[in-house]
Amino acid sequence: MAGYNTATEAEKRTVDEKKLLRVMGVGMLVATAVIFVFALLGERVPTAFVYVAIVIMGVDCAAIIYLANTKCKK
């Protein structure tokens, strides 16, 4: 996504922009939800939740990268 705006017109034609934006939007929604839960809990965050959140964020990032590089191509 970061390189999309700097890509040439030829490179931009190989990407389905609507799919890319949807993948990035859903991925950022998941990350935002995890951060929001942290904000709600404040200092009362259980240690187990921290580990689960790390896994969720890692899987989310991996899924975004995979989908952006495979499914979002025309």
C-alpha positions in Angstrom: 0.0 0.0 0.0 2.8 2.4 0.8 4.4 1.9 -2.6 1.1 2.1 -4.5 1.2 5.9 -4.7 4.7 6.0 -5.9 4.2 3.2 -8.5 4.3 3.9 -12.2 1.1 3.8 -14.2 2.1 0.4 -15.6 2.5 -1.1 -12.1 -0.8 0.5 -10.9 -2.7 -1.2 -13.8 -1.6 -4.6 -12.4 -3.3 -4.0 -9.1 -7.0 -4.2 -8.3 -7.3 -1.0 -6.3 -10.7 -1.9 -4.8 -9.5 -5.2 -3.5 -6.3 -3.6 -2.1 -8.2 -1.0 -0.3 -10.6 -3.6 1.2 -7.7 -5.8 2.4 -5.9 -2.8 4.0 -9.2 -1.5 5.6 -10.1 -4.8 7.2 -6.5 -5.4 8.3 -6.4 -2.0 9.9 -9.8 -2.6 11.5 -8.4 -5.7 13.3 -5.3 -3.9 14.5 -7.5 -0.9 15.7 -9.8 -3.3 17.6 -6.9 -4.9 19.4 -5.4 -1.4 20.3 -8.9 -0.3 21.4 -9.2 -3.2 23.8 -5.8 -2.3 25.3 -7.0 1.3 25.8 -10.2 0.1 27.5 -8.4 -2.2 29.9 -5.7 0.4 30.8 -3.2 -1.0 33.3 -5.4 -4.0 34.1 -4.4 -5.9 30.9 -3.8 -9.5 31.7 -0.5 -11.0 30.6 -2.3 -13.7 28.6 -4.1 -11.0 26.6 -0.8 -9.4 25.7 0.4 -12.7 24.2 -2.8 -13.3 22.4 -2.7 -9.7 21.0 0.8 -10.2 19.7 -0.3 -13.3 17.9 -3.4 -11.6 16.5 -1.3 -8.6 15.2 1.3 -10.9 13.7 -1.2 -13.0 11.9 -3.0 -9.8 10.8 0.2 -8.3 9.3 1.1 -11.6 7.6 -2.4 -11.8 6.1 -2.3 -8.3 4.9 1.1 -8.8 3.2 0.0 -12.1 1.6 -3.4 -10.9 0.3 -2.0 -7.6 -1.0 0.7 -9.4 -2.9 -1.4 -12.2 -4.3 -5.2 -11.7 -4.3 -5.1 -8.0 -5.2 -3.4 -8.5 -8.5 -5.5 -8.3 -11.7 
